[in-house]
Structure formats: structure tokens, C-alpha cells
Amino acid sequence: MQVMRRMRPWACAIAATAAGASACAAAPLTDEPTLGTMFRMFTDSDKVGVRSMTSDFALPMPGSTTLAVHFNNERVVIPAVAAPAGTQEAVDAITTASRPISGNAFEDFIKVRNEVTTTLTRGPASVEYYVSSESDYLAQQLGGKWSRDFRDQTMTVSFASSYGWDRIQPLADDDTDTGARSKTTWHGNVIGTGVLSPSTLLRVGAEVNLVHGLQHNAYRNVYAGGSNVSERHPEDRQRRDAFVRLHQYFSQRSSLKLSYRLYNDDWGISSHELESRLSQYLKQGLSSRYVYRWYTQTAADFYRDEYASVDGIDGYRSGDYRMDELSSHLFGVALHADLDALAVPSPWMRRFALWLSYERYFNRNNYSANILETGLDFRFQ
Amino acid sequence: MSPRSRTQGRRALILALPLLWLLGASGCAVQAYQRERLVDRIMAFEADSRENARKLKAWEAREGSTGGVGGDGGGCACK
């Protein structure tokens, strides 16, 4: 309810903005209303658990307009710290997830997050508002996108930009004293998509993010110069990446999707990401998919395993392993069933599509995670 | 910006320019009736968009980088 109250003025603003968007003769993105739901379970080797329930609703409207609403409710359980609050063992939140250590640190910390995204698309333009609320964090973002087709609709170029503003209000914590803070993010991208052949698609893009404000864990301490001091990262960060995606269809009703992303930022982190997705129809309406992802990155300039001085490196110090050198692997398998294509007897059941996915992730910091997703999509007509 | 960051930025530019050229120079011969495979669920970019958005959040929580999931198919039957 808190989220919905905060959304009302923004929903009105989006509607007003969209009303002024330019008209276009292009067809709506969807021809009929659709409703999709998904249940997701995430557990990792640090015993952090995340349960997500999402719903996606798309409603075509007159005038080549489509309204899409996405809702996500997450329940995050961060395990107890196995040491009394304030002791050396408990100086860190022990995971990358945020939890304060206050009072009884032997109890699990449970956090609930609600997220709503509203997107209004009219012809080649769309506007989007995003809000996410949890007990110590409120994030909002307003964005817009415009695209144009060329060469008999064999190539599309899109431009998108967004501005996000976050309010951080850390909870009571026994060993840190971060006050209310904020963070802003400006994002811009340009992306081209092309039809190379009747069975080949290519997409290339470049993105920039300019971030300002609190960018470290408000609850984390770092052991530096013989004492425990609060983590501190730079307030400004310029992040940019370029990516390419190639999709190839094969004659045996299968496809291969390859992607590569190059990233770097002015904190000194550079990364490479490679992913492949192989899909295969097992029969009409039933397909399987196999995923492999490889990722590697360099460390931030100010990251050290140990800091000799409380001043860290140029005043910055980090206990966040994401700032360190890192490599990871992911393997996954998924099944998708379209009951319409499977020709189930019930006409009502034919409106459903089901999918199930399992992924195993692990990185060089002895961290691993299991990700299980189940989804259900429904067409109204 | 550090010298290493500048070097990486130049690499990104070098990577992007020829691919953009390739994109602009291709696709002329593919007619609308030849695009049936491209809108198949196992091929289309749009089919992955929700999943990619979820994964972006997951990777941001576990790794030090971001990006790579933006885009828009527009009307070229390749969403």
C-alpha cells in the first residue's frame, strides 16, 4: 500500500506525458491482453534466500498504444550472524546482501521489497516509471525510449534514457552510523537491431551510466589499520558498456543465441561476459533450452584484501568482493510448454504457457547459488 | 578517468563501430514474408526481455558490472 500511495502522482504524470507522445501508424506491440506470473526461488551458499512473485500485464489500447504493468514482491531472508553484535566476527554483514547488526544478531533478518514498473508505449515512443520500496531503501526511475525503423523494417535503431533517484534510510545498526543518504543515476543507450538473413538477427548497443551518491553498503565495516571502520566507496562512478547479440536459427527447429559484453568504469573495473543459449523444440509447443555464461572482471583501483591504514586507498576502503577480481560460471536448463501449440483438449487451457528453469551459478570466491524459476503466462483471448 | 579506463573505452569503440557498419550494410534482401523464423519464441529478442531484466538485477548484486540488456525491436519483426 505504501508503494501504491507513492506511485499515484507519478502514474498521473506518466499518463499525461504519454498523451502527448507522437502518434504512429505502427501496430501495437501486443494484439491482445496478456497476463504473466512467475515464481522464483534463489538460495545461495551464504544461506541467503530470495522468494519472488512477479506479475506482468499488457493491455493494448486504441491508437497504437499499449499499457504494461509489472509488479514484483520479494521476500529476502538474510541469515543470522554467528557472533554477538559488535564483535570482530560480526563486523561484516557476511554476505553481499544488506542487513544491519543490531540487538540480537543471531536471528535471521527478513526484508520485503515491492516493485512496480508502468510502461506506456505509443508507436515508436515509450515512457516508463519504476518504483521499488523496502524498509531502508526507496528507488524511483523515470525513463523514455524512442525507436525508428530503416531499410524496409530490416533495421531498428533505438535511443533510451532514464533518470533514477534513490533515498536510503539505513536501519539502526550497532557498529555503523550512516545517516540518510541518496543516490542518482542517469542512463543513456543507443542500440541497433538488424535482420541479416531470414534466419539471423544481430543486435549491437552501447550504454552509459553516471552514478552519484552512496554506493557502498551502509552496514558494512572494513578491517583497516588495525580497527573496524565503515566501508567507503567514491561518490561518483561512470560506467559504460558495449554489447553484441547474435541469434541464429537452424533447420532442425533449434536456435543459438550468442552474446558478448565489454564493460568498464572509472573505478578501474573492466569485465567481459560471454553467454550462449541453445534452444531446441522437442515437439510442437514444447522446447528446451541450455545456457552457459562466463564472466570475468578486474579489481577496483581502491580494493585491497587488507588495508594498512584506516584511510585505505585515497580515503576509500571496501569489503565488497564485487570490487575484487572475480570470475564466474553459470549453467542452466529450461523447459517451455505452450498448451495451445500442444493442442490440449480444453480451449481454456490452451490460453496458458508454462515454463520451468533451473540454473547453477558459482564464482571464484567459493560462492554458489541455485536459481529455480517457474512461470505461467495467460492470454485473455 | 584512469589510463586503463581510457584504453577500455577505446576498445569498446573499436568493437562497436564495425558492428554498426555491418548492421547498416545488411538486411536489404530479407523480405517481410521471409521472417517467420525470426519471430519464433526461441529466436526473438523480445522473448528474453523479462528474463534479462531479472538477471541484470541478480548479476548486479553479485558482480561489479552492469548493462547489456537494453534494446528495442521496433517494427522490423525481430523483437
Interface residues (C-beta under 8 A of the other chain):
Chain A: A26 A27 L29 G36 M38 R40 F42 S52 T54 D56 H70 T96 A97 P124 K145 S147 R148 D149 R151 D152 Q153 T154 M155 T156 S158 A160 N189 I191 G192 T193 G194 V195 L196 S197 P198 S199 L201 L202 R203 V204 G205 A206 E207 N209 Q238 R239 R240 D241 A242 F243 V244 R245 H247 Y249 S254 S255 K257 S259 R261 L262 Y263 N264 D265 D266 G268 I269 S270 S271 E273 S279 Y281 S287 R289 Y295 Q297 A300 D301 R322 M323 L326 S328 H336 D338 Y361 N363 Y367 A369 I371
Chain B: M1 S2 R4 S5 Q8 G9 R11 A12 L13 L15 A16 L19 L20 L22 L23 G24 S26 G27 C28 V30 Q31 A32 Q34 R35 R37 L38 D40 R41 I42 M43 F45 D48 R50 R54 A58 W59 A61 R62 E63 G64 S65 T66 G67 G68 G70 G71 D72 G73 G74 G75 C76 A77 C78 K79
